[in-house]
């Protein structure tokens, strides 16, 4: 009898395992502190989840592909099931990729999922970073998280490059040749780096094995650490949220992580996985069998990298082929200058949170997001950067544009050169004017209400549209943003009559601050007195 009672009182196996783990890891305390973490519900926050889920898919499919890929440049004669390649000499890397595509069960589908997931990961990173940029989510205390995201994007670019170079086909070999030319353009050290990387004169015999180690071990390991660090900081700093009733810098309004958000996130993961699988099943990407193995004496026509590397290639393609000789050394400026510009553009993006903080003097913590229209200078800078990116993307595919639209290759190159200087300036001016116009519209909407579409005829014959007053929540959203003051240099003479000469750096900072928050760079939001005067005196009409 006692034995039966003891058996009935025995805890379930899952609970006993959890108790065992809690005694050694303290999981109950961690769960209590974090499983009820609140996350705001807004569609734009799902962009980061797309990046995370794509990264997981990349890891899972990559592990499967490593089981069948041979990272060797040793030559073999192909005798696989793809008839057009029968008897052709090729590297083991290319032959094993053909085997994965045609002989391994599900191999081609996994290859396609892996490649498409990488493209979507970087596209998601691009859009997610600019959602963070345009809303000001990178401000204190999230500057480090911005750097983590930036490094993930850059490392993702190079991981993608090393990945699509592994099959050793004609297209990827052409891209590697391009990279080798860029390395050789580096003064003094270029030739040494090239010889080390390729194991001798191009193409050498080691590049595929070295790219393989970098692609499956070094870069993914660093990226995994950055992803974990990124998520830890999101938990630590709590999530940002858009302005709204009841939302402040000291709280988060939304859903708990468990069970609501976790259930939605799990379903979204399978949606992303299914979407990528559908694309992989119906849209071919990187069909290496149509190009053939790489040979140094051949170059494939229409050789294009994936879109995220087209930016860098565009810089090189449209740059004039300038060279200078110094002290017996040739500097290939036609390649060196674009590489330096590419680095400068990326560095400006990485350091922007610190640059803006210095310009504006804003050192406070921010957990409420800006509407892009309420930060016109920042929004205009972001649009200008995107404009540069897409202009250079056109330059990176100038031969494709020329052949498909029957245009002059030289004319396209000149268009890109001019647009590189004119496009960002034009985009900046137009975007800032649009933002200011939207601010004016918001001000009118707060003071006079929204247009109802109902027309009323007054006694004296005039037709007017009825305006409906906004709800308190809408009024709060349209007026919650702060009105910043630009930094001033201050008096140049102190209280003792001694002249103080501002430094050049102080003058630059004050001028830049005025460009952010000066008189012509933000529209004053309506005051409570203005609202009461209009609504109490004449009503909305």
N, C-alpha and C positions, 0 to 999 in steps of 0.2 A: 504493500500500500504506500509506504513512504517513498519507495523507488519511483512509483508512478507519479506521485505528487512532485517530486524533484524534477522529473522529466517534463511535466507540464509547465513548471515554472522556469524552465531553461530558456534563455533569450534566443531569438532567431539567429541563424548563422551570420547573416549580414550585420546585425547589430553587434554580435560578438567580435567580428572582424573590425568594425568601426571602433569599438571600445579598445581593442588591442592597438590599433593605429593611434588613437587619441592618447593612450598612455605613453607613447613614444614620440609622437610628432605634434601633439596638441592641435589636432585638426578641428575639434569642436570649437575651440576659441577662434581659429581662423575663419571657420564657416560662419560663426555668429557675427563676426566683424565685417565680413565681405560678401556673404551670399545675399544679404539684403541691401546691397549697394544700389543706389538709385541711378538710373540712366534716363536722360530726357528722350522723348519720342519725337524725332524729326527725320524726314526721309534723307536729308543730306548726310546724316551720321552713318548711314548704311554704306557710304562710299568706302570708308575705312574697313568695314567688314568685308566688302568685295575683295579688297587687297589681301586681307588676312586669309580668307578662304581660298583665293587663287594661289597664295603661297603654299598652303597646306596641300593643295592638289598637285602643285609642282613637285613638292617633296615626295609625295606618295608615288606619282608616276615616274619620277626620276629614279627612285629605288628599284622599280621594276625594270627600267631600261638598262640600268647598270649590270643586271644579271646576264645580259646578252651582248653588250657592246664590247668590242676589243679595241682599246686605244693604242693602236700601233700603226706606224707608217711603213711597215714591212710590206713588200709587194707580193701579191698572190694573183693567181688566175681564177677568175670567177666561173663557177660551175653551178650556180644556184638555179632557182626556179624562174627568175626573170629572163626570158629568152633573149631580148635585144642586147643584153650585156654578156651573153655567153662567150667565154674565151678571151675577154678583155682583161688586161693587167690593171690592177688597182691596189690601193692600200687595204690592209686588213680592216681599218676603221670604216672605209666606204663599203667594203664587202659585208661587214657585220651589220651595218645600217640597212643594206638591202635585205639581209636575212631577217632582221627585225620586221621590216616592212612587209615581206612576202612569205616568210616561212614560220615565224613565231606566231602562235595563236593570239590574236588580239594585239599584236605588236604595232601595226600601223595605226590603229585607233589610239593606243596609249601614246605613241609618238605625237600624233596630232593633238591629243588632249594636253600633253606636256607643253607643246609649242604654243598652242592657243592660250593656255593658262598663263604662260609667261608674258604674252602680249597683253592680255587683259589685266594682269597684275600691274604692269607698268602704266597702262592707260588709267587704271584705277588710282595708282599713286599720283599720277599727273593731276587728275581732277580733284582728288582728295587734298593734295597739298594746296591747290588754289582755292578750294573751299575754306581751308584753314587760313590762307593768306587774306582773302577778300573779307572774311568776317573778323579778322584780328585775333584769332584763337591762339596765335603764337606768342602773345604778349606774356609778361611775367605772370605766373611762374613757369611757363611752358616753353621757354626758349630752348632748353636742352632737348625737349621732345621734338621740337621743330628740326633741330640738327639730326636727331635720330631718323626722322622721316626723310630728310634730305639725303642722308647717307644711304638709306634703304633704296631710294630711287636711283642714285648714282651707281651703287653696287649692283642693283638689278640690271642696269644697262650693260655693265661689263659681264655680269653673269650670263645675260642673254647673248652677248657677243661671243663669249667662249663656248656657249652651248651650241649655237648654230654653226660654229666653225668645226665642231667635232666630226661630222660625217665626212669631211675631206672631199666634198664635191666641188665642182668647178665654181659655183657661186660663192661658197664659203671661202675657198682658196683665194678667189679674187679679193674678198674682204680682208683676209689675212695679209695679202700682198699690200693692200692699201695701208693697213696698220703698220707694216714693216717700213713703208715709205715715210709715214709720220714719225716713227721712232728715229729713222736715219736723219730726219731734219733737225733733231735736237743737237745743239752745238756740243762738241767735245765728247760727250758720253753716248751719243746716239749709236755709233757703230759698235761700241762695247755692249750696250744693252741688247742690240739686235743679235750679235754673235752669241751672247749668253742665252737669250730666250729661244733662239732657233737651233742652238747646238751646232753652229757653223754657218756657212753661207746659206741664204734662203733657197729652198724651203727647209733645209736641214733634215734631221731625222727624229727630233725630240718634241716638236711643237705640239702635236696632238696629245702625247702623253702628259705634257706639262699643262696644257689647257684642260685636260681631263681632271687632273688633280685640283686645279684651281676651281673648276666648275662644280665638282661634286663634293669638295671638302672645304677648301679655304673660304671662298665667297659665301656659300650657303651657311657655313658655321658662323661667320661674322653676322650675316643677315639674321640668323635665328636668334643670336644674342641681342641684336638691336630690336627685333620684334618683341622679345620678352621684356627688355628694358622699357620699350615704348608702352606696353600694356601695364607694366608696374607703375609707371609714372601717371598713366591715365587714372588708375585706381587711387594713387596717392593724392594727386591734385584735384580729384573729382572731375566730372565731365563738364564742359562748357554748355551753355544753353542760350537760346535767344531770349530777348527781353519779352516780358509779359507780366500779367497780374500775378503777384505773389512770388515772383522770381527775383532774387537778389544775388549779390556776390557771396552770400553766406549760406545759400541753400541750393538744392537741386530738386526740381519738380519733374517727376517722371514715373517710371515703373521700376520695381525691384528686380535685381539680377535673377533671383530665383523666386518663383518659377516662371514669371511672365516673360522677362527678357530672354532668359535662357531658351525657352521654348520657341520664341520667335527667331532667335539667332540660329538655333538648330535647323529649323525649317528653311531659313534663308540660305544656310550652307548647302543644303541639298538642291535648292533652286539654282544656285550659282553653279554647282557641280553639273546639274542636268543641262543647264544652258550651254556650258562649255562643251559637254559631251555631244550635244546636238550640233553645235557649230563644227566640232571636230569630225562628226560623221558625214556632214554634207558639204563642207568647204575645205578643199585641199590646201595645205600650207607646206612649203618647202618640199616639193616633189623632187628629191635628189636624183631619181632614176631618169628624169627628163633632161638632166644636165650633164650627167657623166662624171667620172672621177676628175680630180684636179690634176692639171698639167701646167707647169710653169710657163710653157710657150703658148698657152691659150687663155683667152679672157672671154667670159660669157657676155653676150649682149644684154642690155637692160639690167646690169648688175646693180641691185639695190639692197641695202641693209634693211632690217626691220625699222619701223617708223621712228623708234626712239633713238637710233643712231644716225638717222638721216639729217638731224640737226647739225651734228659735227661734220658730216660729209659735205653738207651744203656750204659751210664756211670754206672748205678747201676747194670745191669745184668752181666757185665764182671768184676766187681770189686770183688776180693776175700772177703769172709765173715769174715773180721777181726773184733775182739772186744777186748776192754781193759777195765779193772775195775780200777777206780780211786775214792778213798774216798767213797766207797760204791755205786758208780754210774757206770753203764755200758755205755760205748761209743761204738755205733755201727758204726765203721769206714767204714764198707762195704757199708753203705748208706750215712754217713756224708761226707766222702771225695769226692764221686762223685758229691754231691750237691754243695760243695764248688768249685770244679773244674768247674762245669757248670756255677756258678755265675762268676768265674774269667774269663772264656772265653767270656761270654756276656759283662762283664765290660770292657774287653780289646777292644772289638768291639765298644762299646759305646764311649770310651774315645780316640779312635785312632786319630781323627783329632787334638786333643790337644797334644797328644804324638808326632805325626809327626811334628807339628809346632814347638815344643820345640827342637826336634832333628835337624831339618833343619834350624831353626832360621828364617823361612820365615813368615813374619808378613804382607805381602802385600795382597791386595784384588785380587781375581782370578775369572774371569768370562769366560775365555776360558778353555775348557776341555783338559785334556791330552789324548793322545793315550796310551793305557795300555802298549804298548811296550816301550814307552819312559820313563816309571817309573818302571823299572824291579823289584826293591826290593819291592815296594808297591804291584805290581801285583803278585809277588811270595808269599808275605804274605797272600794276599786274597785267592789265590789258596790253600795255606796250610790250611787256616781256613776252606774252603769248604771241603777239604779232611778230616779234623777232623770230620766235621759234618756228612759226608756220611759214614765214618768208624763207628762212633757211631750209625748211623742209622742201619747199618748191625747188630751191637750188640743188638740194641733194638728189632730186629726181628730174633734173633738167632734161636728160635724154628721153625719159618717158614722156614728159610733157611735149617735147619736140616731135616725137614720132607719132603720138596718139592724136595730137591736135594740128599736125602739119605746120609747125612753127619753126622759126629759126632758133637753133641752139644758142647762137651768139646773142640774139635778141633777148632770150629768156635770162641768160646770165647777166646782161646789162640791166634788165628789169629788177632782178634780185639785188644787184649791187646798189641801185638807186633806192629800192624799197627798204633796204636794210637801214638807211639813214632817214628816209622820209616817212616810212610806214609807222614806226613807233611814235614819232612826234605827232603825226596826224591822229593816231589811235589815242594818244594821251589827251590831246585837246578835246576831241569829240567825246571821249568817255567822261571827262571831268564836267563838260557842259551838260551831258545827259544826267549825271548824278545831281548837279545843282538844279536842273529842271525838275527832277523827281522830288528833291527836297522842297521846292516851291509848291509842287502839287500836294505834297503831304501837309504843308502848312495851310494851304487853302482848304483841304479836306477837314483838318482839325477845326478851323474857324467857321466854316460854312456848311460842313457835313458832306455826305456823298451824294452824287447825282442819282436821282431815283428813276429818271426817264419819264416822269409824269409832268405834262405841260399844263400850266394854269393860266387862264386869262384874267387879268386884273380889271377892275371896274372902268378904268380909263382906256382899256383896249390893249394894253401891253401884255405880251406873252412871256412868262417866266417859267423856269424849270423848278420843280419842288426839290429841295435838298433835305435829305433825312439826316438827323444827328447821328454821330457815331456812338457805338456802345462804349462803356467805360474801358473795356479791355482793348478795343481798337485805339482809343485815345491814348491809353498807356503805351501801347506798342509804338505809336507814331511820335511820342514825345519823351520816351525813356532815355534817349541818347544824350550824352553829355556835350556841352558846348565848351570846347577847349580854347584857351587863350595862347597866342603865340609867345615865345620867349623874347623878351626885350633885352637889349644890351644894357639899358639903364643909363643914368646920368654919367656924363663924361667928366664931371667935376664933383669932387666929394665935398663934405660939409666944411672942410677947411680951405676950400678954394683951390685945392691941388688938382691939376688936370690928370685924368686917367685915360690912357690911350688903350682902347680895346684891341685885342690881338686879332690877327686875320682869321684865326679859327673861330673866335667868338662871333665875328661878323658873318662868316659863312653859316654858322649854326643858326643865328637869328634870321638870316634870309631864308634858309631852308624851313625853319619853323613857321615863318609867315606864309610860305608856299603850302604848308599843311593846314594851318588854322587862321590864316589872315582874313581880311575883310571880304575878299572876293573868292574865298575858297570854302566857305560854308554859309548856309542860310540860317539866320537866327530863328530858332523854333519859337512858336507862339507862347506868350506868357499866360499865366492864369488870369491876369487882369484883362488882356485882350480877349480871351475866350468869354469871360463873364460879360464884358461890354457888348460883344456882338450877339451872344445868345440871349441875353436878358432884354436888350433894347429892341431888336428887330426880328428875332427868331431866325429860322432857316427857311429860305425860299429860293 
